[in-house]
Amino acid sequence: HPDESMRSMLLELLERRYDTASTVFCTQYAKKDWHQRLGSGVHADAIMDRIVHNTVWVDTGSHNMREHSTMNQ
């Protein structure tokens, strides 16, 4: 979980880029878990607000490439 300084930095970054530049998030965690992983506080609310609005979601499925690559070694 990101600490307070990481959440502040992420929020500042998203604030500066919002409506002016693209930001790509890649994660193995489900969208429903993001808020909790961000600390569930005010920063998490603000970060999630900036992530979910004006977003294009690309779902690559449930296949875990990390598991796949370790099985083939």
Beta strands, then each sheet from edge to edge (+ up, - down):
end
